């Protein structure tokens, strides 16, 4: 038995005797018939370069950086703790502690890729290019709706400049066209 206190950016997750599912707290007595682990609530940056295709079948590359972390609300922390720690046996717990954050990042990557592709597939290249802020907001809104089920939240998202994929010169052409138009106007 021992009294445990978490760091400022973390919580204790306690399971075992006397606890129905799991308990997420900042400090607690942990009895010999219980186990505990610590989860961090620090947000992490998630960088992704997504290959997507528009409604016109034009491919492009979309680099983005998302800052994602767990919501600091009890119900959402329980959801997050379940995907981060699961309910493994002792041997599995050691392995999972090392890969828990990677598992969360894999989930996030899948959500971002899936939701972005769904949005992009219904838009033209011109709509994506001209309505960048609307596009970014749609991506964030759709991704956040999916992250809610895991107790995660988008703290920040930066969708970088759209880029051509190998063999495509669509954005180079648009840039050249814009420069020519600007130089032709006195």
C-alpha positions, 0 to 999 in steps of 0.5 A: 500500500502506498500513497501516490501523487501524480505530476502536474501534467499527469493523472494516476489510473488505478484498477483492481480490487474495489474499483469497478472499471478504472479510476482516474485521479491526481492522488490516491492510496493504492492498495496491494490488490490494485495496480496503477499507471500514470498517463500524461495529459501533455499535448503532442504534435502530430505531423502528417503529409497526406496524399489526397485526390480531388473530385476531378481526380487531381492528386496533391500532397497536404502537409499538416501539423496538429497539436492534440492531447486529452481533454482535462475532464473526468469522463474524457480522461477515462476514455483517453486512459482506456485507449492509452493503457487498455486492460492488459496483463502485467507483461503486456502492460510493460510493452504497452506503456512504451507504445501507448502514445504510439497507439494513440498517434496511429488512431489520430493519423487514421482519423486525420487521413480518413476525414481529410480524404472524405472532404477532399474527394467532394471538392474541386482543386480550385475550391480547396485552393481558393477556400483554404480557411473553409477547407481547414475548418472543415477538416478540423471540425470533422477530425474533432468529431471523431477524436471526441470518442477517444477523449482527445482534443485538437489544440491547434492545427496548421494546414501548410501549403498544398503541394504537387505530387510526383508527376503533377505540376498543377500548383506550379502552373497556378503559381506561374499563371498568377505571376504572369498575370501580376507582371502584365498589370502595370 
